[in-house]
């Protein structure tokens, strides 16, 4: 039987992969994908705790829908910024782009 510990282990694994991706990627699209992994790890935690602690309430699912909405908005804005950076610099490597500096 799959219990809460299994979901927490999966979530921790996804979160670690996401952190590793954010810290090691040089490509902006790879960093955005790693951030999405972090969001998915949080969503798994929300739903798992809601299911195993108090299954009558749907607060975990409501928080998950909110996080998915924020992640979709983040992806849309992030991809728009990446497209603008690509048009200007012909690449999306974050260590080469320093347009935020004065």
C-alpha positions, 0 to 999 in steps of 0.5 A: 500500500502506498502511504504518505511516506512514499509521496513525500519521498517522491516530492523530495526527489523531485525537489532535489532534481529541481534545485540541482537543475536551477543551480547547474543549468546555464540555459534559461529554458532549462532553469524554467523547467527546473522551477516547474519541477519545484512547483510540482514537488510542492503540489505533490506535498499539498495533495498528499497531506490533504489526502492523508491528514484530513480527506474531507477538506479540499484545501490541499487541492485548492492550494494546488490549483493556485500553484498551477495557476501561478506556475502557468503565469510564470511560464508565460512571462518567463518565456516572453522574457526569454524570447526578447533576450534571444532576439537581442542576444541570439542566445539564452545562456544566462551567464552571457546575458547581463542586460539587468546591469546598469 
